[in-house]
Amino acid sequence: MNRLILIGNGFDLAHGMKTSYRDFINDFWNKRVEIVKEAKGWTRNNPIGYEDDFISIKNLRPTVSHGNNNDTGYKWFMNNDDFEKKEPYCTNPDNYNFTVKNSFFKKLSNNLELENWVDIETEYYNALLKIVDIQDKTLQNEEIIKLNKEFHDITIELNKYIYKEYRKSTDRSGKVRFDTTDMYRYIHHQIFSQIKLDELQSGVVINEDAQTPKKMFFLTFNYTHTHCYYSGHMNSDFPCIYIHGEVVEDLDKLNNRIPIIFGYGDDISDDYKRIESLNDNKFFENIKSFKYSENGNYKNLLQFINSDKFQIYIMGHSCGLSDRTLLNTLFNHNNCVSIKIFYHKRADNYNNILMNISRCFNQNVSMRDKVVSKALSVPLTT
């Protein structure tokens, strides 16, 4: 029996890496607040401005530097009397004091303020579907080009941010520093634990005595490294695939590494058929299944799951629709005999993950047969 360990963003978060989309967006806006507050050289009679690929500020005055509200991040801009409140009353965009040039990023920021949570990849797909519904082909073409450009700019910023956070957690050799803590020992034990009969579906026959997995395979959906959990264990290295690539300091200098794959991964829904019917490849630019073909990682994964029966351990992955196509392939595979969820202990998100898993199955009967019950599952952390 083999074991496939799925590593998601919750795994990074459990180890103190601030790599969630919320962390990314908040950091972006907090940095812009600092830039505005620290700007020098202006007076009331000599206003200046600031501009980058995402925002434009004009007629910056000293009152902005001091700030007129106690908010932080995006909310600081939204509640600043010198900025957003003037925008709705301007008839000429050139007169706006503050403009978010990347409209998709503005939507993400607004959603985060409203719900304190956002899924960038899902929001991209929703925006894509709205463009599909546009009847005017000229406008439709303009909107998809604009959305893809804005999404590309966000991808570059996300790479920069996660690389910065990742480097905070690494030593000089580039390996993640995980102290020998109770949490490390706990997760390490869970990953390499023996196969248990009561975690497998009844039709699987293995030796009655518990046994360690014959082979283990790590499939990480993160862009960061977690070498210490699988390198050198039992005098052997276990394969680890970074299915979505790896963060780098500079995307223009990859040095044969795979750039991060960021987009949407559900090409089995009815909505996807609507995209296919357009016969326009611009709508496929950020669909993950096309990106997987750019390297051999996906085929290496298929070789593993085709080689023998396997268990799946889910550690820190929500199993949402943005990875539905890949998860569908794994969960419905004839060699997949069980799926064990390592849920968040404090938030207790076992049921939420289970519901997301159900959307990746072709038949709910098979899902109920394969998923290990909560009574036999354990939290990701102690």
DRENTI-31561 format. One record per residue (C-alpha): residue number from 1; residue in three letters; x, y, z. Coordinates in nm, 3 decimals, padded with zeros to 5 digits. Example, Ala and Ser with C-alpha at 12.3 -4.5 7.8 and 13.67 -1.06 7.14 Angstrom:
BEGIN
  pos  code     east    north       up
    1   ALA   01.230  -00.450   00.780
    2   SER   01.367  -00.106   00.714
// end
This chain:
BEGIN
  pos  code     east    north       up
    1   MET   00.000   00.000   00.000
    2   ASN   00.128   00.346  -00.093
    3   ARG   00.049   00.685   00.058
    4   LEU  -00.011   01.016  -00.120
    5   ILE   00.018   01.327   00.101
    6   LEU  -00.155   01.641  -00.029
    7   ILE  -00.006   01.960   00.113
    8   GLY  -00.210   02.282   00.099
    9   ASN  -00.179   02.639   00.222
   10   GLY  -00.305   02.545   00.568
   11   PHE   00.019   02.351   00.612
   12   ASP   00.223   02.670   00.564
   13   LEU  -00.010   02.865   00.791
   14   ALA   00.026   02.602   01.063
   15   HIS   00.400   02.669   01.058
   16   GLY   00.369   03.044   01.090
   17   MET   00.406   03.142   00.724
   18   LYS   00.170   03.429   00.640
   19   THR   00.095   03.307   00.288
   20   SER  -00.285   03.332   00.270
   21   TYR  -00.453   03.555   00.012
   22   ARG  -00.575   03.773   00.298
   23   ASP  -00.218   03.821   00.423
   24   PHE  -00.105   03.904   00.071
   25   ILE  -00.371   04.168   00.004
   26   ASN  -00.337   04.329   00.348
   27   ASP   00.040   04.349   00.311
   28   PHE   00.002   04.511  -00.031
   29   TRP  -00.218   04.791   00.103
   30   ASN  -00.022   04.844   00.424
   31   LYS   00.289   04.902   00.215
   32   ARG   00.105   05.162   00.005
   33   VAL  -00.011   05.337   00.321
   34   GLU   00.352   05.356   00.436
   35   ILE   00.459   05.498   00.099
   36   VAL   00.197   05.772   00.118
   37   LYS   00.268   05.858   00.480
   38   GLU   00.645   05.867   00.430
   39   ALA   00.640   06.070   00.107
   40   LYS   00.849   06.388   00.135
   41   GLY   00.866   06.722  -00.036
   42   TRP   00.509   06.841  -00.067
   43   THR   00.317   07.133   00.077
   44   ARG  -00.042   07.245   00.046
   45   ASN   00.061   07.464  -00.246
   46   ASN   00.289   07.201  -00.395
   47   PRO   00.098   06.869  -00.404
   48   ILE   00.267   06.561  -00.548
   49   GLY   00.152   06.216  -00.653
   50   TYR   00.234   05.847  -00.652
   51   GLU   00.167   05.581  -00.914
   52   ASP   00.244   05.214  -00.980
   53   ASP   00.077   04.935  -01.182
   54   PHE  -00.204   04.911  -00.926
   55   ILE  -00.287   05.257  -00.793
   56   SER  -00.262   05.622  -00.888
   57   ILE  -00.259   05.911  -00.640
   58   LYS  -00.273   06.272  -00.753
   59   ASN  -00.261   06.605  -00.568
   60   LEU  -00.122   06.448  -00.252
   61   ARG  -00.139   06.701   00.033
   62   PRO   00.015   06.712   00.384
   63   THR  -00.314   06.614   00.547
   64   VAL  -00.281   06.274   00.382
   65   SER   00.063   06.220   00.530
   66   HIS  -00.066   06.274   00.880
   67   GLY  -00.377   06.072   00.808
   68   ASN  -00.729   06.158   00.911
   69   ASN  -00.847   05.817   01.026
   70   ASN  -00.721   05.532   01.244
   71   ASP  -00.768   05.259   00.984
   72   THR  -00.497   05.049   00.821
   73   GLY  -00.444   04.898   00.478
   74   TYR  -00.712   04.925   00.213
   75   LYS  -00.961   05.067   00.460
   76   TRP  -00.724   05.360   00.525
   77   PHE  -00.757   05.463   00.161
   78   MET  -01.131   05.402   00.148
   79   ASN  -01.201   05.611   00.458
   80   ASN  -00.958   05.893   00.384
   81   ASP  -01.138   06.220   00.308
   82   ASP  -00.873   06.314   00.052
   83   PHE  -00.925   05.999  -00.152
   84   GLU  -01.218   05.774  -00.224
   85   LYS  -01.496   06.006  -00.109
   86   LYS  -01.415   06.244  -00.392
   87   GLU  -01.409   05.975  -00.661
   88   PRO  -01.787   05.926  -00.708
   89   TYR  -01.839   06.299  -00.761
   90   CYS  -01.575   06.340  -01.031
   91   THR  -01.695   06.342  -01.391
   92   ASN  -01.342   06.337  -01.530
   93   PRO  -01.128   06.039  -01.421
   94   ASP  -00.816   06.252  -01.465
   95   ASN  -00.929   06.454  -01.164
   96   TYR  -00.955   06.160  -00.927
   97   ASN  -00.732   06.200  -00.623
   98   PHE  -00.705   05.823  -00.576
   99   THR  -00.769   05.549  -00.829
  100   VAL  -00.723   05.172  -00.813
  101   LYS  -00.605   05.105  -01.167
  102   ASN  -00.630   04.727  -01.136
  103   SER  -01.008   04.689  -01.116
  104   PHE  -00.991   04.314  -01.044
  105   PHE  -00.760   04.376  -00.748
  106   LYS  -01.001   04.645  -00.625
  107   LYS  -01.283   04.389  -00.634
  108   LEU  -01.070   04.143  -00.436
  109   SER  -00.990   04.413  -00.180
  110   ASN  -01.355   04.511  -00.143
  111   ASN  -01.459   04.148  -00.097
  112   LEU  -01.190   04.098   00.167
  113   GLU  -01.316   04.401   00.360
  114   LEU  -01.673   04.271   00.348
  115   GLU  -01.610   03.905   00.429
  116   ASN  -01.256   03.899   00.579
  117   TRP  -01.180   03.620   00.334
  118   VAL  -01.122   03.593  -00.040
  119   ASP  -01.025   03.324  -00.293
  120   ILE  -00.843   03.495  -00.578
  121   GLU  -00.858   03.198  -00.814
  122   THR  -01.233   03.149  -00.769
  123   GLU  -01.296   03.521  -00.811
  124   TYR  -01.096   03.511  -01.134
  125   TYR  -01.314   03.230  -01.270
  126   ASN  -01.632   03.416  -01.172
  127   ALA  -01.504   03.726  -01.354
  128   LEU  -01.421   03.506  -01.653
  129   LEU  -01.777   03.373  -01.669
  130   LYS  -01.921   03.725  -01.659
  131   ILE  -01.714   03.814  -01.963
  132   VAL  -01.842   03.500  -02.138
  133   ASP  -02.194   03.645  -02.107
  134   ILE  -02.105   03.970  -02.285
  135   GLN  -02.282   03.973  -02.621
  136   ASP  -02.077   04.250  -02.780
  137   LYS  -01.773   04.062  -02.916
  138   THR  -01.555   04.373  -02.933
  139   LEU  -01.625   04.455  -02.569
  140   GLN  -01.583   04.091  -02.472
  141   ASN  -01.239   04.081  -02.633
  142   GLU  -01.134   04.402  -02.455
  143   GLU  -01.254   04.274  -02.118
  144   ILE  -01.078   03.935  -02.134
  145   ILE  -00.751   04.101  -02.236
  146   LYS  -00.788   04.346  -01.947
  147   LEU  -00.874   04.075  -01.693
  148   ASN  -00.581   03.854  -01.797
  149   LYS  -00.341   04.149  -01.777
  150   GLU  -00.464   04.244  -01.430
  151   PHE  -00.448   03.883  -01.314
  152   HIS  -00.093   03.851  -01.450
  153   ASP   00.015   04.159  -01.253
  154   ILE  -00.139   04.013  -00.937
  155   THR   00.047   03.685  -00.997
  156   ILE   00.378   03.872  -01.010
  157   GLU   00.298   04.055  -00.686
  158   LEU   00.188   03.729  -00.520
  159   ASN   00.516   03.562  -00.617
  160   LYS   00.713   03.852  -00.465
  161   TYR   00.511   03.844  -00.144
  162   ILE   00.524   03.467  -00.086
  163   TYR   00.896   03.460  -00.167
  164   LYS   00.954   03.727   00.097
  165   GLU   00.750   03.536   00.357
  166   TYR   00.917   03.209   00.263
  167   ARG   01.266   03.354   00.305
  168   LYS   01.175   03.465   00.656
  169   SER   01.135   03.097   00.745
  170   THR   01.447   02.958   00.577
  171   ASP   01.811   02.914   00.668
  172   ARG   02.107   03.011   00.451
  173   SER   02.080   02.691   00.247
  174   GLY   01.721   02.773   00.156
  175   LYS   01.561   02.500   00.367
  176   VAL   01.265   02.581   00.588
  177   ARG   01.353   02.618   00.954
  178   PHE   01.112   02.404   01.152
  179   ASP   01.228   02.373   01.509
  180   THR   01.210   02.033   01.677
  181   THR   00.882   02.122   01.842
  182   ASP   00.593   01.907   01.953
  183   MET   00.405   02.011   01.639
  184   TYR   00.690   01.906   01.411
  185   ARG   00.721   01.567   01.579
  186   TYR   00.344   01.522   01.574
  187   ILE   00.303   01.594   01.202
  188   HIS   00.616   01.397   01.114
  189   HIS   00.476   01.097   01.300
  190   GLN   00.141   01.127   01.123
  191   ILE   00.298   01.141   00.778
  192   PHE   00.510   00.831   00.831
  193   SER   00.262   00.643   01.051
  194   GLN   00.160   00.286   00.983
  195   ILE  -00.135   00.186   00.768
  196   LYS  -00.440   00.112   00.980
  197   LEU  -00.705  -00.134   00.872
  198   ASP  -00.994   00.071   01.008
  199   GLU  -00.892   00.365   00.787
  200   LEU  -00.928   00.163   00.469
  201   GLN  -01.242   00.062   00.286
  202   SER  -01.359  -00.291   00.359
  203   GLY  -01.272  -00.428   00.016
  204   VAL  -00.899  -00.372   00.055
  205   VAL  -00.695  -00.670   00.168
  206   ILE  -00.359  -00.611   00.337
  207   ASN  -00.170  -00.792   00.605
  208   GLU  -00.351  -00.793   00.938
  209   ASP  -00.043  -00.655   01.107
  210   ALA  -00.005  -00.279   01.063
  211   GLN   00.261  -00.188   00.810
  212   THR   00.440   00.121   00.693
  213   PRO   00.353   00.241   00.342
  214   LYS   00.563   00.084   00.067
  215   LYS   00.602   00.417  -00.110
  216   MET   00.512   00.774  -00.024
  217   PHE   00.458   01.063  -00.258
  218   PHE   00.420   01.429  -00.159
  219   LEU   00.199   01.646  -00.376
  220   THR   00.220   02.007  -00.263
  221   PHE  -00.011   02.277  -00.393
  222   ASN   00.204   02.540  -00.221
  223   TYR   00.485   02.743  -00.373
  224   THR   00.712   02.693  -00.071
  225   HIS   00.940   02.411   00.042
  226   THR   00.901   02.174   00.337
  227   HIS   01.212   01.957   00.292
  228   CYS   01.248   01.849   00.653
  229   TYR   00.933   01.640   00.656
  230   TYR   01.036   01.401   00.384
  231   SER   01.406   01.430   00.297
  232   GLY   01.632   01.164   00.438
  233   HIS   01.365   00.971   00.627
  234   MET   01.451   00.601   00.659
  235   ASN   01.763   00.664   00.448
  236   SER   01.553   00.749   00.146
  237   ASP   01.414   01.058  -00.023
  238   PHE   01.048   01.055  -00.113
  239   PRO   00.931   01.221  -00.432
  240   CYS   00.773   01.562  -00.389
  241   ILE   00.600   01.740  -00.674
  242   TYR   00.538   02.113  -00.667
  243   ILE   00.238   02.086  -00.894
  244   HIS   00.192   02.464  -00.898
  245   GLY   00.560   02.551  -00.930
  246   GLU   00.783   02.736  -00.684
  247   VAL   00.830   03.097  -00.584
  248   VAL   01.149   03.262  -00.702
  249   GLU   01.312   03.593  -00.619
  250   ASP   01.274   03.712  -00.977
  251   LEU   01.029   03.554  -01.222
  252   ASP   01.252   03.668  -01.508
  253   LYS   01.536   03.451  -01.369
  254   LEU   01.382   03.109  -01.316
  255   ASN   01.702   02.904  -01.374
  256   ASN   01.508   02.602  -01.507
  257   ARG   01.257   02.614  -01.222
  258   ILE   00.885   02.607  -01.291
  259   PRO   00.710   02.946  -01.258
  260   ILE   00.414   02.952  -01.025
  261   ILE   00.091   02.817  -01.173
  262   PHE  -00.188   03.043  -01.059
  263   GLY  -00.540   03.029  -01.201
  264   TYR  -00.841   02.801  -01.197
  265   GLY  -00.862   02.424  -01.220
  266   ASP  -01.220   02.313  -01.281
  267   ASP  -01.266   02.210  -01.642
  268   ILE  -01.536   01.951  -01.572
  269   SER  -01.818   02.191  -01.485
  270   ASP  -02.104   02.291  -01.714
  271   ASP  -01.981   02.651  -01.705
  272   TYR  -01.650   02.544  -01.855
  273   LYS  -01.832   02.412  -02.162
  274   ARG  -01.959   02.766  -02.219
  275   ILE  -01.599   02.887  -02.229
  276   GLU  -01.499   02.615  -02.473
  277   SER  -01.784   02.712  -02.706
  278   LEU  -01.635   03.060  -02.753
  279   ASN  -01.341   02.914  -02.947
  280   ASP  -01.115   03.187  -02.803
  281   ASN  -00.788   03.073  -02.646
  282   LYS  -00.754   03.391  -02.440
  283   PHE  -01.011   03.240  -02.204
  284   PHE  -00.778   02.945  -02.140
  285   GLU  -00.469   03.143  -02.042
  286   ASN  -00.512   03.086  -01.668
  287   ILE  -00.672   02.740  -01.666
  288   LYS  -00.443   02.512  -01.466
  289   SER  -00.491   02.193  -01.668
  290   PHE  -00.315   02.357  -01.965
  291   LYS  -00.028   02.470  -01.742
  292   TYR   00.027   02.115  -01.613
  293   SER   00.133   02.006  -01.961
  294   GLU   00.431   02.242  -01.957
  295   ASN   00.636   01.999  -01.744
  296   GLY   00.648   01.632  -01.643
  297   ASN   00.506   01.669  -01.290
  298   TYR   00.154   01.565  -01.375
  299   LYS   00.270   01.253  -01.561
  300   ASN   00.495   01.158  -01.267
  301   LEU   00.193   01.184  -01.039
  302   LEU  -00.011   00.961  -01.271
  303   GLN   00.267   00.701  -01.272
  304   PHE   00.253   00.688  -00.892
  305   ILE  -00.124   00.651  -00.859
  306   ASN  -00.132   00.391  -01.139
  307   SER   00.142   00.180  -00.978
  308   ASP  -00.047   00.045  -00.673
  309   LYS  -00.327   00.098  -00.423
  310   PHE  -00.284   00.419  -00.222
  311   GLN  -00.417   00.618   00.071
  312   ILE  -00.457   00.995   00.053
  313   TYR  -00.366   01.220   00.346
  314   ILE  -00.498   01.579   00.316
  315   MET  -00.294   01.828   00.515
  316   GLY  -00.393   02.193   00.491
  317   HIS  -00.580   02.174   00.159
  318   SER  -00.942   02.292   00.148
  319   CYS  -01.014   02.082  -00.165
  320   GLY  -01.199   02.373  -00.324
  321   LEU  -01.317   02.398  -00.683
  322   SER  -01.004   02.581  -00.800
  323   ASP  -00.827   02.240  -00.797
  324   ARG  -01.130   02.027  -00.879
  325   THR  -00.998   01.868  -01.199
  326   LEU  -00.683   01.731  -01.038
  327   LEU  -00.861   01.621  -00.719
  328   ASN  -01.128   01.449  -00.927
  329   THR  -00.856   01.241  -01.095
  330   LEU  -00.709   01.139  -00.759
  331   PHE  -01.024   01.076  -00.557
  332   ASN  -01.206   00.876  -00.825
  333   HIS  -00.905   00.662  -00.919
  334   ASN  -00.962   00.290  -00.877
  335   ASN  -00.641   00.260  -00.675
  336   CYS  -00.751   00.521  -00.419
  337   VAL  -00.875   00.324  -00.120
  338   SER  -00.913   00.592   00.149
  339   ILE  -00.895   00.967   00.209
  340   LYS  -00.797   01.095   00.552
  341   ILE  -00.863   01.459   00.644
  342   PHE  -00.628   01.641   00.880
  343   TYR  -00.857   01.923   00.986
  344   HIS  -00.799   02.251   01.171
  345   LYS  -00.828   02.175   01.542
  346   ARG  -00.954   02.513   01.665
  347   ALA  -01.181   02.601   01.371
  348   ASP  -01.288   02.235   01.326
  349   ASN  -01.330   02.256   00.947
  350   TYR  -01.363   01.879   00.891
  351   ASN  -01.719   01.906   00.756
  352   ASN  -01.632   02.197   00.526
  353   ILE  -01.346   02.001   00.373
  354   LEU  -01.571   01.695   00.342
  355   MET  -01.833   01.899   00.154
  356   ASN  -01.565   02.033  -00.080
  357   ILE  -01.437   01.680  -00.137
  358   SER  -01.787   01.565  -00.231
  359   ARG  -01.789   01.808  -00.526
  360   CYS  -01.480   01.635  -00.663
  361   PHE  -01.642   01.291  -00.671
  362   ASN  -01.840   01.144  -00.957
  363   GLN  -02.056   00.943  -00.716
  364   ASN  -02.138   01.023  -00.353
  365   VAL  -02.152   00.653  -00.270
  366   SER  -01.784   00.623  -00.355
  367   MET  -01.707   00.935  -00.154
  368   ARG  -01.872   00.799   00.159
  369   ASP  -01.686   00.472   00.115
  370   LYS  -01.342   00.629   00.080
  371   VAL  -01.340   00.922   00.321
  372   VAL  -01.220   00.828   00.670
  373   SER  -01.471   00.925   00.938
  374   LYS  -01.402   01.216   01.168
  375   ALA  -01.370   00.976   01.461
  376   LEU  -01.062   00.827   01.294
  377   SER  -00.925   01.156   01.161
  378   VAL  -00.698   01.389   01.355
  379   PRO  -00.619   01.764   01.356
  380   LEU  -00.326   01.893   01.154
  381   THR  -00.171   02.036   01.471
  382   THR  -00.168   01.937   01.835
// end
